Amino acid sequence: MATAKNGSKKKTSFSEDRYEIRLSGSGGQGLITAGVILAEAVSVGDGKNAVHTQSYGPEARGGRTRCDVIVSKGDIYFPEATKLDLLLSLTQESADAYSPLLKNDGLFIIDSDYVTQKPERLFIEVPFTKKTREKLGSAVATNVVCLGFITQLTNIVTKKSIEKFLVERFPERFEKSNLKAINFGYEMARKYNRSNASCGSEELLETEIDRL
């Protein structure tokens, strides 16, 4: 299920001179790697300016973790994210900690199974971990599925570039499974966009995503 809550339809495509993305969750979810792939695909693949920063919690695995990717059509003079255009939160702790930095019209994407206290603002909820486990047999590739969802939803990076750097980041034996994961993310975002464009119905969104 992917659901838009507490608001109406909104534009999701990248069009800003400076666009700040934060991927957040807990250690071990692969979000740092996802951020590196995104930054490389945007900068080296698509030729835009991009910077990547990261932060771990007190524990390498299980503690709060985040990474930021800033994309700009011009020079990036300040590399720190302070006003987020997009926030992905895969845990309640990360959602609580970072949502105050999100712009009023920013995209707030949460894992609906793990962020149970829903925010008092417009957000998109998707059961990323659950659906990845059901579709791919393991939740390990949840970070890649999220990358696909963000790529399809925002147009911040071309699919050609994100797939190129995804394949290059991992050993060859993971190529097929990673491409399957990122395509699953694309498909979930397409279902979300289709449902949102037609009527924004929660029931329709749930039906469309559950068919995947």
Backbone hydrogen bonds, N-H to C=O, Kabsch-Sander energy under -0.5 kcal/mol:
donor,donor_aa,acceptor,acceptor_aa,energy
3,T,125,E,-2.5
5,K,3,T,-0.5
5,K,123,F,-2.5
14,F,154,T,-3.8
19,Y,71,V,-3.0
21,I,19,Y,-0.5
21,I,69,V,-2.4
22,R,86,L,-2.3
23,L,67,C,-2.6
24,S,22,R,-0.5
24,S,88,L,-2.6
25,G,65,T,-2.3
27,G,63,G,-2.9
29,Q,26,S,-1.6
34,A,30,G,-2.0
35,G,31,L,-2.3
36,V,32,I,-2.1
37,I,33,T,-2.4
38,L,34,A,-2.3
39,A,35,G,-2.6
40,E,36,V,-2.5
41,A,37,I,-2.4
42,V,38,L,-2.4
43,S,39,A,-2.5
44,V,40,E,-1.6
45,G,40,E,-1.7
46,D,41,A,-1.5
47,G,43,S,-1.0
48,K,42,V,-2.1
49,N,72,S,-1.8
51,V,70,I,-1.8
53,T,68,D,-2.1
55,S,66,R,-2.7
57,G,64,R,-0.9
62,G,27,G,-1.1
65,T,25,G,-2.1
66,R,55,S,-2.6
67,C,23,L,-1.8
68,D,53,T,-2.8
69,V,21,I,-2.3
70,I,51,V,-2.3
71,V,19,Y,-2.7
71,V,69,V,-0.5
72,S,49,N,-2.6
73,K,17,D,-1.6
74,G,17,D,-0.6
77,Y,75,D,-0.8
84,L,101,L,-2.2
85,D,20,E,-2.4
86,L,20,E,-1.9
87,L,107,L,-2.8
88,L,22,R,-2.8
89,S,87,L,-0.5
89,S,109,I,-2.7
90,L,24,S,-2.0
92,Q,114,Y,-0.7
95,A,91,T,-1.9
96,D,92,Q,-2.6
97,A,93,E,-2.1
98,Y,94,S,-2.2
99,S,95,A,-1.8
101,L,98,Y,-1.8
102,L,99,S,-1.7
103,K,84,L,-2.9
106,G,103,K,-1.8
107,L,85,D,-2.9
108,F,106,G,-0.5
109,I,87,L,-3.0
109,I,107,L,-0.6
110,I,124,I,-2.8
111,D,89,S,-1.7
112,S,110,I,-0.8
112,S,126,V,-1.2
114,Y,111,D,-1.3
115,V,111,D,-2.5
116,T,114,Y,-1.0
118,K,116,T,-1.1
121,R,119,P,-1.3
123,F,5,K,-1.3
124,I,108,F,-3.2
125,E,3,T,-2.8
126,V,110,I,-2.5
128,F,126,V,-2.1
131,K,127,P,-2.9
132,T,128,F,-2.4
133,R,129,T,-2.2
134,E,130,K,-2.4
135,K,131,K,-2.6
136,L,132,T,-2.9
137,G,133,R,-1.5
138,S,132,T,-0.7
142,T,139,A,-1.9
143,N,140,V,-0.6
145,V,141,A,-2.3
146,C,142,T,-2.5
147,L,143,N,-1.8
148,G,144,V,-2.2
149,F,145,V,-2.3
150,I,146,C,-2.6
151,T,147,L,-2.6
152,Q,148,G,-2.4
153,L,149,F,-2.2
154,T,150,I,-2.4
155,N,151,T,-1.8
162,I,158,T,-2.3
163,E,159,K,-2.4
164,K,160,K,-1.7
165,F,161,S,-2.3
166,L,162,I,-1.6
167,V,163,E,-2.3
168,E,164,K,-1.9
169,R,165,F,-1.3
170,F,166,L,-0.8
170,F,167,V,-0.5
174,F,171,P,-2.1
175,E,172,E,-1.7
178,N,174,F,-2.6
179,L,175,E,-2.3
180,K,176,K,-1.8
181,A,177,S,-2.0
182,I,178,N,-2.5
183,N,179,L,-1.9
184,F,180,K,-1.6
185,G,181,A,-1.8
186,Y,182,I,-2.1
187,E,183,N,-2.3
188,M,184,F,-2.1
189,A,185,G,-2.0
190,R,186,Y,-2.5
191,K,187,E,-2.3
192,Y,188,M,-2.1
193,N,189,A,-2.8
194,R,190,R,-2.6
195,S,191,K,-2.2
196,N,192,Y,-2.7
197,A,193,N,-2.4
198,S,194,R,-1.5
199,C,195,S,-2.3
200,G,195,S,-2.4
205,L,201,S,-2.2
206,E,202,E,-2.4
207,T,203,E,-2.1
208,E,204,L,-2.7
209,I,205,L,-2.5
210,D,206,E,-2.1
211,R,207,T,-0.8
211,R,208,E,-0.7
212,L,209,I,-1.5
